[in-house]
């Protein structure tokens, strides 16, 4: 088979959610962020695993993702849409009982006029300058919105992955100033904020990347493995080039494996001449450029030609690979390609 295999440990996702739930302060609810197709791992199975672990509130980026989650969960669990109430979303929000996190005066007007009495939340901007109402806007509309009992009032930390950043305390102070005494549930912390400590937890935490084994949750159980099949090998003489633009030149006689996987599968070109694949515990350097469908790997030192090489697994996490690519684990995870055969494991723990 020429297709790479992406192995996904559903028990690990559930274990990570339970671990983060235990780290949340007492009486704080732990939700689950499943946007981007469950961070690239597949909505149906990921959501089922999280629901079985105990998650009852889920966050998605857009209403269409909310529809996919509702199809899996059925009625009951709350599904919050971070992009809010966009034009064209009204029927979906109503029919599927989605909870939009309203981000602007326009969205507030749209929601209250088109779906009076329907559940909603509010997102506030406490300094990230991305989504949410700024303090003067919130002050103007809060009396009206709070009469409707929002399901949640939330904000998002910009620098939670850096515990030493002064931005965290500034945003915490801003959130207190904007929301203390409002009498409705509040949320400020995603994975990084949850790890900052209980003063950031409020009534609900929203872990995302930590569920899937990524930083900054260093204690996370690894979730994914990626095994790429070897298509062909060839002997390369000293001085010969490998791959586009001849960016790698053999210093001596070498054996090069051409492996199925490329930037069409979410492997950034920045991994060219920078990444390592693994044959068991033996590292094998990626040589030459990452192309659309193929990469080339130096296996000269292996005793025999392997059927496949691991790009993600026990010796290399998504964050390790991200470091090699000069990016972050989020981008590696969410970019994992549709061509991979996804194999789900559960029941081991």
Protein Blocks (a to p, Z undefined) as FASTA:
>chain_A
ZZdcddddfklmmmmmmmmmmmpcghiacdddfehhinonopklmmmmmmmnopabdcdf
blklmmmmmmmnoghiacddfklpaehilmmmmmnopacddfbfklmmmmmmmmghiacd
ddddehlopadcdfklmmmmmmmmmmnopabdcdddfklmmmkbmklmmmmmmmmmmmgo
nlpacdfbdfklmmnojklnmmaccdfklmnopafblkbccfbdcddddfbdcdddehia
edehilaccfbdcdddddeddfknopafklgokbccdehjaccddedjddfkbccddfkl
pmbdcfbdcfbdjklcfklmmmmnopafklmmmmpcfkbccdddehjZZ
